[in-house]
Structure formats: structure tokens, C-alpha cells
Amino acid sequence: EAALEGASRESAARADRIAADALALTGLVREARLSVLPAVAEAQAELARAGFATRWIPDERASLSARAATLAARAAREDASAAIRGLGSDLADFRTRAARILELSARLPEVRLGIRAGETRVREVREEMGSALGRPPASLLREVDRDPSEKLAGADWQANAAGTALDFGDVDAAEAALEQAGQLTAEAADLLDRAGGSRFGSARTLVL
């Protein structure tokens, strides 16, 4: 009789666990369908309109969906509560990632505009300095580690790297590249100021 009671308790506990996991997973799927996936789809549409690749979004969605299906089957055999919580965390991260990529994608054109403005300003300062000093403009501001054009070329490379990272949904790489592009553009402005470029107009137009 004691053995039967023990087996009955184990069976009841197992049934409770299965029910709890099923409820948690059902709620998670509902939240994904009503909130997470629509938000991600909206971000995907905006990214596509801006010309960015978005293949990483359906790939990630398919991966999360497959995990949910696997967990539904697993929950009937064993405790899947921790894995379900992990899936919920990853779904939230998916939404955050899409939103962050969208934010960073809006910064990229501004960064590139700053680089183009910087290149224009460097050219103008060289021409004006060359006229004032009687020297070929292309020969000015060319010292090693003090050439603003080199800084801006580096900034342009970083901007392109940011674009590639955005295409792959890599938040950290995109953010780092954008920050570096802005820093290099600002360094180009500082080089102009230290070279006396401010006498020919404000070099601070280079700063993002």
C-alpha cells in the first residue's frame, strides 16, 4: 500500500510538472506571437526599406521556433522548466537585438555624412592654406600620424564594417565600428585645429 501511495504521489507530481511546463510554454508562445514577432517583423521591414540585409531575422526566428517545438516534446518526458525560461530570455533578446540593429542602422547614414563633410572640409582647408602659403594643397597636412585624410579613410573603412555587421545582425560589432568611425572623424577635426586650420574656418564641422 505504501508503495502504491508513493507511486501515486510521483505520478501526480509528474502530471503537475508537465502541466506547469505546458502552461509556461503556451504562454511564451502566445507572447511571442502577440508581441515579440510583430515587433521584430516591423524592424525587419524598416531595415529592408533602408537597404540592409535581414536574412538573420528569419534564421533566428526559425531557430527559436524549432527550440519551442523540441521543448514541447521534451516537457512530456522530463523537467523542461529551465530550458523554457532560457527560451523566453532568448526571445526577449531577439526583440531587443532587432530594435538595437534598427537604431544603429539609423546612425550609419549620419556617420557617413560626417565623413563626407570632413573630406570636403579637409580639401577646403588644404586649398586655402596652400593659397596662403604658396604651396601645393596636396602637399599640406601630410605628416605621418597627422594626416586628416588618413583618419577619414579609416573612418570610412569602419563605417563600411558597421554596414556589414548590421547586415548580419551583429550589434556589438556594428556599435564598435560606428563608435570608431566617429572617433576617427573627430581626430581628423583635431588635427586640422592643431595645424591651424581654424584660421581658415571651423574644423569642428567634422565632429559627428
VMD Tcl script that draws the C-alpha trace (Angstrom):
set ca {
  {0.00 0.00 0.00}
  {2.83 2.40 0.85}
  {4.45 1.65 -2.48}
  {1.22 2.39 -4.27}
  {0.86 5.68 -2.42}
  {4.44 6.63 -3.31}
  {3.90 5.80 -6.95}
  {0.68 7.79 -6.92}
  {2.45 10.83 -5.49}
  {5.20 10.57 -8.05}
  {2.63 10.27 -10.81}
  {0.75 13.31 -9.50}
  {3.97 15.33 -9.21}
  {4.93 14.38 -12.75}
  {1.49 15.39 -14.01}
  {1.78 18.72 -12.18}
  {5.20 19.34 -13.66}
  {4.04 18.54 -17.18}
  {1.04 20.82 -16.75}
  {3.21 23.65 -15.40}
  {5.71 23.34 -18.23}
  {2.94 23.17 -20.81}
  {1.34 26.29 -19.36}
  {4.64 28.16 -19.31}
  {5.48 27.17 -22.88}
  {1.99 28.03 -24.13}
  {2.20 31.45 -22.51}
  {5.63 32.00 -24.01}
  {4.45 31.12 -27.50}
  {1.45 33.39 -27.11}
  {3.67 36.28 -26.02}
  {5.95 35.66 -28.97}
  {3.08 35.71 -31.46}
  {1.35 38.76 -29.99}
  {4.33 40.92 -29.10}
  {7.82 39.75 -29.95}
  {7.40 38.58 -33.54}
  {5.29 41.57 -34.70}
  {7.89 43.96 -33.28}
  {10.70 42.05 -34.97}
  {8.78 41.94 -38.26}
  {8.33 45.71 -38.15}
  {12.04 46.20 -37.56}
  {12.81 43.81 -40.43}
  {10.58 45.78 -42.81}
  {12.26 49.06 -41.87}
  {15.72 47.58 -42.24}
  {14.83 46.19 -45.66}
  {13.48 49.56 -46.75}
  {16.79 51.12 -45.71}
  {18.67 48.62 -47.85}
  {20.05 46.32 -45.16}
  {20.13 42.54 -45.39}
  {17.81 40.85 -42.92}
  {18.38 37.14 -43.51}
  {19.49 36.77 -39.90}
  {15.95 37.58 -38.70}
  {14.06 34.66 -40.31}
  {17.01 32.40 -39.50}
  {16.82 33.30 -35.82}
  {13.05 33.03 -35.82}
  {13.25 29.54 -37.31}
  {15.81 28.51 -34.72}
  {13.64 29.74 -31.85}
  {10.57 28.08 -33.32}
  {12.42 24.77 -33.61}
  {13.50 25.04 -29.99}
  {9.91 25.64 -28.89}
  {8.77 22.54 -30.77}
  {11.56 20.46 -29.24}
  {10.68 21.70 -25.76}
  {7.02 20.81 -26.25}
  {8.02 17.19 -26.81}
  {10.71 17.20 -24.13}
  {8.38 18.58 -21.45}
  {6.30 15.39 -21.62}
  {9.35 13.29 -20.70}
  {11.37 15.41 -18.28}
  {11.59 18.71 -16.44}
  {11.98 21.43 -19.07}
  {11.30 24.47 -16.91}
  {14.86 25.82 -17.06}
  {15.01 25.38 -20.83}
  {11.67 27.13 -21.21}
  {12.95 30.07 -19.17}
  {16.03 30.14 -21.38}
  {13.88 30.24 -24.48}
  {11.90 33.11 -23.01}
  {15.10 35.03 -22.35}
  {16.33 34.41 -25.89}
  {13.02 35.57 -27.35}
  {13.32 38.82 -25.41}
  {16.91 39.17 -26.61}
  {15.73 38.61 -30.19}
  {13.34 41.55 -29.90}
  {15.99 43.73 -28.27}
  {18.55 42.78 -30.91}
  {16.23 43.72 -33.77}
  {15.39 47.05 -32.13}
  {19.05 47.82 -31.48}
  {20.09 46.96 -35.03}
  {17.37 49.30 -36.29}
  {18.66 52.10 -34.05}
  {22.24 51.60 -35.21}
  {21.17 51.46 -38.85}
  {19.77 54.99 -38.47}
  {23.15 56.19 -37.19}
  {25.14 54.86 -40.13}
  {23.97 57.47 -42.70}
  {24.75 60.23 -40.19}
  {28.24 58.86 -39.64}
  {28.85 58.65 -43.37}
  {27.56 62.17 -43.85}
  {30.02 63.36 -41.21}
  {32.87 61.62 -43.02}
  {31.93 63.20 -46.36}
  {31.67 66.61 -44.70}
  {35.08 66.00 -43.15}
  {36.64 65.16 -46.51}
  {35.18 68.32 -48.00}
  {36.49 70.43 -45.13}
  {39.98 68.93 -45.35}
  {40.09 69.69 -49.06}
  {38.94 73.26 -48.50}
  {41.45 73.87 -45.72}
  {44.29 72.46 -47.80}
  {43.34 74.69 -50.72}
  {43.08 77.79 -48.57}
  {46.31 77.04 -46.71}
  {48.06 76.32 -49.99}
  {46.91 79.65 -51.37}
  {48.06 81.48 -48.26}
  {51.41 79.69 -48.03}
  {52.14 79.42 -51.74}
  {52.39 75.64 -51.61}
  {50.56 72.83 -53.44}
  {47.45 71.99 -51.41}
  {48.00 68.25 -51.81}
  {51.35 68.54 -50.00}
  {49.87 70.06 -46.85}
  {48.76 68.25 -43.71}
  {50.51 65.07 -44.83}
  {52.81 64.46 -41.88}
  {52.97 60.92 -40.51}
  {50.18 60.36 -37.98}
  {48.95 63.89 -38.60}
  {47.17 63.43 -41.93}
  {43.41 64.03 -41.52}
  {42.76 62.19 -44.78}
  {44.17 59.01 -43.27}
  {41.90 59.40 -40.27}
  {38.88 59.87 -42.52}
  {39.85 56.89 -44.67}
  {39.92 54.82 -41.51}
  {36.56 56.21 -40.51}
  {35.16 55.26 -43.90}
  {36.50 51.71 -43.50}
  {34.86 51.46 -40.10}
  {31.57 52.75 -41.49}
  {31.63 50.03 -44.13}
  {32.43 47.46 -41.44}
  {29.44 48.73 -39.46}
  {27.23 48.25 -42.51}
  {28.38 44.66 -42.88}
  {27.80 43.99 -39.18}
  {24.29 45.42 -39.44}
  {23.56 43.13 -42.37}
  {24.40 40.18 -40.14}
  {22.58 41.50 -37.09}
  {25.81 41.81 -35.08}
  {25.01 44.51 -32.55}
  {28.36 44.61 -30.76}
  {30.44 44.78 -33.95}
  {28.20 47.42 -35.53}
  {28.24 49.58 -32.43}
  {32.01 49.32 -32.05}
  {32.61 50.20 -35.70}
  {30.29 53.21 -35.57}
  {31.98 54.47 -32.42}
  {35.39 54.06 -34.02}
  {34.26 55.87 -37.17}
  {33.05 58.78 -35.09}
  {36.27 58.85 -33.09}
  {38.46 58.90 -36.20}
  {36.36 61.68 -37.72}
  {36.75 63.73 -34.55}
  {40.52 63.07 -34.59}
  {40.66 64.44 -38.14}
  {38.99 67.62 -36.87}
  {41.52 67.92 -34.05}
  {44.39 67.54 -36.50}
  {43.04 70.44 -38.53}
  {42.69 72.58 -35.44}
  {46.22 71.86 -34.24}
  {47.58 72.55 -37.73}
  {45.99 75.99 -37.67}
  {43.08 75.06 -39.88}
  {40.76 77.03 -37.60}
  {42.21 80.21 -39.12}
  {40.51 79.21 -42.35}
  {37.20 78.19 -40.85}
  {35.92 76.00 -38.08}
  {37.22 72.47 -38.28}
  {34.59 71.40 -35.78}
  {32.22 70.72 -38.64}
  {33.96 67.34 -38.74}
  {32.68 66.28 -35.37}
  {29.69 63.93 -35.51}
}
mol new
graphics top color blue
foreach p $ca { graphics top sphere $p radius 0.5 }
foreach p [lrange $ca 0 end-1] q [lrange $ca 1 end] { graphics top cylinder $p $q radius 0.2 }
display resetview
